[in-house]
Amino acid sequence: METVVSGIRSTGKLHLGNYYGALKNFVKMQDEYNCFFFIADLHSLTTHPTPHDLTSTVRQVVVEYLAAGLDPEKSTIYVQSDVPEVSELYLYMNMNAYLGELERSTAFKDKVRANPNNVNAGLLTYPVLMACDILIHHATKVPVGKDQEQHLEMTRTFGNRFNRLYEVDYFKESFAFTYSDKLIKIPGLSGQGKMGKSNGDADCIYLSDTAEAVRKKIMRAVTDNGPTEPNMQKPEAVQNLFDLMQVVSTPDTVEHFDQLYNKAEIRYGDFKKQLAEDMIIATHDVRTRIEEINNDDAYIAKVLKMGAEKAHASAQKTLREVREIIGLKKLY
C-alpha cells in the first residue's frame, strides 16, 4: 500500500476551498492508501503566531479534520511538533540544501516581496522542512496544488542528493497526487481568485460558520449591476458565484439561474438567497460535527495521542536508519 502525506498549516479555520478541494478527497484516500495527515504547526512559526493563537488554531484544524470525515482508525492524524524526528531530519537535510536553490524558490521570493521585514531562516528553508514531512514516512504520493509543485520537485532533489551522497537507494521519489480526475475550483467571495484566508474573512465561507454568517457573507459577495442584454458573458465575480452554486446546488437550480442570466432577467438578491440556503444545507453535517467534537476534549486528546504514536513509530524507524547511513553511531 503506497503512502500519502499531506499537511495543512495551523493558520486558522478551514473553508470551503479546503473542504471541496482537499478534505473530501482525503476521506476517500484513507480507504485505499496508508495516509498521514498532519497539522503543520512548525511551518506556521514563520509568521510568529502568539502561543494562544497557535494552540487554538491547531485544535481547530484537528476538530475540522475529524468533522470532515477523517477517521483516526484509518489515517494517522497528528500534530507536526508531536513528532520530534521531523525536526532532526530537517537538521540533517539542511546540510545538503544549498543557498542558491533555496533563494530561487518561487514561494520564498513571493514571501520576501509580501513581508520584507520578516525574511527569516525558516522561510528560506521552508522547502526542506516540507521535504522532511514527506521523506520521513517515505511517501510517494502528495496531494498538492500548483503553488506547491516546485517544493515537491525540491523534495525529490533533496532525497536523491542524500542517496547519491551516501551511495544508497534509500529515499523514494514522491509525486503530486490528484485523486480526482475533476479538479474542483472554489472561488472566493471578493470577486477574484480562489477562496483564501489571505483575502480576509469576507472572502471565505468557513466550515464552522453559522447559517446566519453564511447568509450575510453570500449577500455581501461582489457582483455587478446585472446583464443589460441577453447572453452576455459573466464577469469574473458573477461567474465565481455560479461556480460555487455548481458545487452546492442541484443541476436544475444552476440551470434555472443560468437561463435567467442569459435572458437578462436575473435578480441577484434571489440568486444569492438560493445560493446561501443551498450552501447551508451542503455544510450542515460538517458544521454539526464540528460543534459536537469541539465539546469533547477527551476524544480530541485520544485522537492526537494515537496519531502521535503512529507517526512517531514510522518516523523513528526512518531516523534510526538515516543516522546509521550518515554514520552517526553511539561509540559507548
N, C-alpha and C positions, 0 to 999 in steps of 0.2 A: 504494500500500500504506500503510495507516494505521500510525501509530507507537504502540507500547505502551511505557510506562515503569513499572518497579516497583523498589523498593529495600527492603532489609532491614537493620536496624541491626546493627552488629557487636557484639552483646552476649553471644555465646556460641553453643553448639551448636544445630543445628536439630532440632526434634522432629517427632513425627507430625502435629501440627497444621499446621506449616509445609509438610510434605510433601503431605499429602492436601488441605489447604485451599488451597494455592497452587502449590507446585512442579510437581505433576503437570499442572496446567493450563498453567503456563509452558512446559513441554515441548511441549504441543500448539500453543500460540500461536506458537512460533518458526517454525512451518511456514507460517503464514498472515499474519503481521504483521512489521513492522520493529521488533524488540524490543530494548530497552535494559534490562538487569538489572544493578543496581549494589549494592555493599556500602556502606551509609551510615555510614562511619567518622566523618565530620564531625558528623553528628547525635548519635553516641554520646558526643561530647565533653561534652555537657551533664551527664553523670553522672561526669565526671572519672576515666576509667579510667587505670590505670598504663600506661606505654609498652609494657611486656611484654605485658600483657593485651590491649591494643588490637591490637598486631601479630599475636598468636597467634589472636585471635578473627576478625580479618579473613581470615587464611589459612584458618581452619577453615570459614568460610562459603563461601569460594571452592571449597574441596575438595568440600563437600557440595552446592553448586550443580551442579558438574560430575558428581558421583556420581549425582545425581538425574536426570540426562539432559540438562541444558542443553548445547547444542553451540556452542562459540565460533565455528564457521564459519557458523552460522545466526543467532545472537544476539550482541549486544555485551555482554560481561560485563566489568565494570570496577569499580575502587575509586573512590568519590566524590572523595577527595582527589587522585587522579591527574589530575583534570580541573579545573585552577585557574579556568577560565572560570566554573564554577558559583559560586565564591566571589565573583567580580567581579560577576556578575549579581545575586547576593544583596545586594551593596552598593547597586547601583542600585535594586533593587526595595524595599529597606528605606526609601528616601527617599519612597516612595509608599504605605507601610503606616502606619496610624495607631494610636496607643497604645490608644485606646478599643476598636477592633475586635480588637486582639491580646489585650487583657486579657479580652475576652468569650469567647475560645476556651475551649470546654469542657475540652479536653485540658490547657490551661495551668492552669486553675483546679484540675483534678484533681491535677496535679503539685505545685502550691503546697500543697494540703492534705496530700499524701503526704510532701513533702520541704520543710517550711517553712524549713529552714536552707540550702537550695540553690536559691534563686529567682534564677537568673542570666539575663542578657540573651538567651542562646542559647535558653533555654526559651520566653521571651516571643516571640522572632522565629522559632521553630521552623517555623510555617506558611509563612513567607517562604522559608526555605531549601528546604522541601519543594516549594513552588511553582516555585522556580528549577530544581530537579531535573527537573520536568516541562516547564516552558516552554522550557528551553534546547534540548530536542530536538523541540519543537513536537508533543508527544504529544497525542493526542485520546482515548486510552483508558488508564485507570489502574486496575489491579486493586487495590481497597482494601476493607477491612472497614467495618462500620458506624461504628466508632470513628474512622475517618479521613475520613468523608464531609464533615464540616464543613471540614476542611483543604482538601479538593478544591474546595469552594464558594469558599473564600478564594482558591484559585489562580485561579479564573475571575474573581474580583473584582480581583485584582492585575493580571492580564493585560488585562482590559477597561479598567481605570483607566489603564494605560500607553497603550493605544490611544487613549483619549479625550484624555489629556493632550497627546499628541504628534500627534493628529489623523491617525492611521494605522490601517490594518487589518492589524496585524502578528501578534499572538499569537492563536492559535486557542483555543477553549474545550475543556477536557478534561472527561470524564465518567467516572464509576465504571463499571468493566467487569467483568461477571460472565460468564466464558467458558462456564461450565457451567450448564445450567438447574437442576441439582440441587446445592444447596449442601451440602457435607459438614461436619457438626459433629464435631469431635474433642474430646471432653471430657477433663478431667484425671483423675488417679487419686485426688485428695484428697477426692472426694465431691461437689464442686460446681463449676460453671462450666467454661469451656473450658480446654484444656491450655495452660499458660503458664509461662515460666521464673520469673515474679514470684512464683509459688506454691511455688517450691523444686524441687530436682531430683527429689524423690519424686513430684511431680505429673506429670512428663514421661517419656515414652519417647523418648530421643534416637535419631537415625538411626545414630549411632556406638556406641550401647550394645551390649555383648556379649550373647550369648544368655543367659548366666548373670545379667547385670544385668537383662535384661528379665524373666526368671522371678522374680527377687527382688522387683522393683517391682510386678509384677502380683499376686503372692501377698500383698503387704502393702497392696494397694489397699483403700480403705474399702468396706465392705458393711454389712449389719445382721445380725440373728440369724436371718434367713430368714422366709419366709411361714408363717403359722400356720394359714391356711385357704386353700382353692382360690380362684384368680382374684383374688388381692389385687393392688392397684396397686403397682407397683415404686416404692420410694423413689428419690430422685434419684441417690444414689450407685450403686445397683444398676442403674438404667436407663442410667447412664453406661457401665458395663462392657458392657451389652448393645449400646449404640450402637457401642462400639469393636469388638465382635465382628461386627457387621454390616459393618464396613469391611474386616476382615482374614480373616474366616472364610467358609465356604461357606453358602448359604442353608439347607441341610438341617441344618447344625450349629447355626445360630441357632435354627431351629425346634425342634430336639431339646431344647435347654436352656430355651427359652421354654415348651414343654409341661411340662417338669419343674417349672418355677417355678409355672405355673398349677395344677399338681396338688399344690403344696406339698411336692414331693419332691426339690427341687434340693439338691445338696451343693456349696456354694461352692468347696470345695477342688478338686473335679473340674472345675467350671466355669472356675476361674481357670487351672488347668493347661492346659486346652484352649485358652483364650484366649492364654496365653503362647506355646504352641507355634505356633499359627497366626500370631501376630504375628512371631515369629522367622522363619518361612518367608516371610511377606509382605515383610519388610525385608531379607532375606538378600542379594539382588543389590546393593542400595544400600550395605549395610554392607561388602560385599566390595570394591565400587568405591572406597569411602572409604579403605580400607586401602591399595589399590593406588595411588591418586592421591596420598595422603599421603606416600608414599615417592618421589615423582617431582618433586623441586624444579624441575627443568628444564622440565617440562611446565607446572607452575603458573606459572612466570615467563613462559613463552611466551604462555600464555592471557591473562595480565594485561597484558602489553606490547601484544599485539594489540588487546585491548579498550580500553586507554587510547588507543591511536592512533585507533581508530574513533570513540570517544566524543569525543575531542579535536577531530577533524575536524568533527563535527556541531556541537559547542559553539562552536568558533572562528568558524564562519560566522555563528552567531546573535549572538555578541558583536560581531563586526565590524559587523553591520547595526544592532544596538542602539546602539552608540556613535555611528554616523552619524545615527540617528534622534534621539538625545539632543542631538547637536551636539558631541560630544567628538572633535574632529578635530585632528590634528597641524598646527601652524602653521609648521613648518620642514621 
